[in-house]
């Protein structure tokens, strides 16, 4: 039985339509249909969510467990280190991708696509390894950003789009604007789909001291900040600015 057939069997056992299952996972009915037809493989987060919804382990869903050889005792289960338990499903998925060459060929995936998938999964493992320790403060937080500015009276409005250089489960991204007199306003940014782009719009008082934009990351119970830009003057269609990300 293929992965798609197992997903379909568990879905029908729960008396769920493809649309209903998609709503629970935050994907479209068409995505569920492709999974069940073995035309696509769910990403790591969706596989974990499926196993929880079906009430089975990820290994049972993927069927990657290997029984002990005849005459040999099953190896003792290694002790789990704190914060690493979530690595097991991801490592099992890596083993599945590496070991299922025939299945990969049957889906028409070429070597380049497989390499990209492995790279994505390795990045996911790195995210889970960070776990409770949060983001890496020594690495960049923001890969790039763009923004627009408009002014109305004593206030300026910023529309910001930034690309996060790091991602981890449960992370939130906000944009903080500091205006005249040190008054600051923080707005949580919206994630664009399942990628690394976030957007936000906020207004702050603006005077002779200008305004500064800062990205704020909340992850693993910790707060990280990255200054983006300082704007000193704003006219109708232009403004003076200083890039702080690359400073």
N, C-alpha and C positions, 0 to 999 in steps of 0.2 A: 504494500500500500504506500502510495506517495505521500509527501507532506500535504499536498493540496487535498487529497482524499481524506486524510486524517482530520484536517480542519473542517471539511464538509461534514464528516461523520459526527464530530463533536458538536458542530453547530446545529445539525438537525436533531441530535439527541436532546439539546436544550430547547428545541422548538423555536429557534430563532431564524428569521429570514436573513438573507445576505445584507439587506439594508439595515436591519436591526443590529446585526453584529458590527457593521461598519460604524453605526452611531456610537456604540459602546467603546469602540477603539479610536474614534475620531478620524475615520477614513471613509471614502465613498463606497457605494455598493459595487462599482466597477472594480475597485481595488480588491475587494473580497472575492469577486468573481475570478479575477486573474490569479489570485492565490490558489483557489480551489481547482482551477484549470491547469495549475503548474506553469502558468505563463509568467509568474513573478514570485519572488520570495519575500515575505515580510521582513522589515528591518528588525534589528535586535530588540528595540523597545516594544514593538508590536508582538514579537514572538513571546516575550516575557509576559505581556498583558494577556495574550491568548492562553498561555499555560495556566495563569491564575484564574481566568474566566472559566476554563474547562475543568478546573480542579485537579490538574495533573502537573507533574514536573516538566520542566523544559526538555529534559532528556527523553521522557516518555513521548512528548509531542514530536521530537525530532528523531527518536529511535536511534540514538547514537551510542547507547550503553553496550559494551562488549562483554559477554559472559566469560567467566574464568575457564581456562583450558581444562580438559578432562584430566583428573588426577591431581590437579593443583588446587590448593585452597585459595579462596578469594582474598585478594590483598586487603589488609586492614585499612579502613578509611582514615586518611590523614586528618590530623587535627586542624580545625579551621582557625586561621588567624583573624583577630578582630578587624572588621572593615573590609575583609576580602571575600566574604561569602557570596557577594553578587558577581564575583569574577567567574564562578563555576559555570553558570549558564552561558556566558559569553565565550569562555574557552571551549565549551562543548560545541558551540556553534562554529567556532574556528575549525575544530576537528572535523565537523560535518562538511564544511566548505572544502577543506583540503582533501578529504577522503572520498568525496562523491564525484569523481571525475566523470563517470558515465552519466550520472544524473545531470551534471552541468552541460555536457555535450548535448543531451536530449533536449535541453531547453534552448539550445542555440547560442549559448554564451561563448564568446571567444576569450582568448587568454587575457587581453587587455581589460575586459569587463571583470573577469575574475580577480585580476590584480587590484583593480579599483575597489572591489568589494572587500578584499582582504585588508587593504589599507584603511578603509573606513572602520572595519571591525577592530583593527589594532588600535585605532584612535579611540574607539569606544572602551577598549580594555584599559587604555591609559587614563581615561576619564574615571572609570570605576576604581582604579588603583588609588587615585587621589582621594576618593570617597570622602570621609569626614574631614580630611585635612584641607579640603577646599581647593581653590585655584592655586596656581604656581605664581607667587608674587614676583619671582625673578624673570618671568616671561611676559611678553606684551599682553595686555588685556584687550586692546582695541586694534584690529588689523587696519581699518580705514574708517573714514567718516565723511559725510557731506552735510551741508546745512543751507538754509535760506533765512534771511532776516528781513523783517518789516517793522516799521516804527509807527506808533500812534500816540501822540502826545509824549508823556513821560515814560511810556512803556515800549519795550521791544518784544517782538514775538519771534521765537526760533522754531523752525521745523528741522529736526535732526534725524538723519539716518546713519547708523553706525553698524559695522560688522565686527562681532566679537571674535577675538583671536583664540579664546578658550571657551569650552562649553562643559557643563556638568549637570547631572540630573538635579532638578529643583532650583537651578540658578535663576535669579531675576536680575534684570538690567533696568536702571533708571537714569534719567538725565537731570542734572542739577544746574540751575542758572543762578549765579550770584550777581546781583545788581548793585545799585547805589547804596552806600551805607552798609555794605556787607549783607543786606537782606537776601536770603536765598529761597528758592522754590525748587522742589523736587517732584518730578512726574515719572511714574513707572512707564517704561517703554513697552511697546507691543512687539512681540516676535512675529516676523514675517514668515508664515508657514512653518516648516520644520527646519529651516536653514539657520544661519548665524546672523542674519540681519535683524535689527531692531529699529523702531521709529518712535518719535515722541514730538509733541508740540507743547511749548510752555512760554509764558510771558513773565517778564521781570522788569522792575523799575530800572530806568536808564538815565544816567546823568553824566557828569564830567569824568567820573571814574570808569565809565563803560560797563561791560558785563562779561562774565567768564562762564563758559560751559564746561561741565565735568561729567564724565560717565561714572556711574556708581554700580558696582556689582555686589550682589548678596549671594553667597554660596557657602555651603558647609558651616553655617552659623557665623560666618565672618563677612566683613565689609571691605571692599577694595575700591579704590578710586583712581581715575585716570583723567587728568586735565586734557581738554580737547582744543579749545580756542578762546582767545580774548578779543572782543570787539570793542573798539574805542570810539568810533564815530559811525553814524548811520544816516544816509541820505535816501532819496527816493528809490534809486536803483543800484546803490553801491554802498560800501562800508569799508572802514579800515579794520584790519584784523591781524592777529598774531597767532600762528600755529603753535600750540603747546604740546601736541602729541609727538611731534618729531623733534622737539627742542632738547 
